[in-house]
């Protein structure tokens, strides 16, 4: 599988597959690093009460419809008229 870095879309952009035109379904592989505050009760059950993401990197995005790995791009969102 080919790793092609793809930027995250923002408020004015979205992902689009150049191969099939898909705008809505993608498999995203990401590496996330987080700091968590974990509460462990006396029975040993753990609950994450706070989570701070310190790094989040999209490693690659695959089109769910046609399985293209290197065809996902960031494009502008349509404007409302």
Buried (B, 14 or more C-beta within 10 A) or exposed (E): EEEBEBEEBEEEBBBBBEBBEBEEEBEBEEEEEEEEEEEEEEEEEEEEEEEEEEEEEBEBBBBBBEEBBBBBBBEEEEEEE
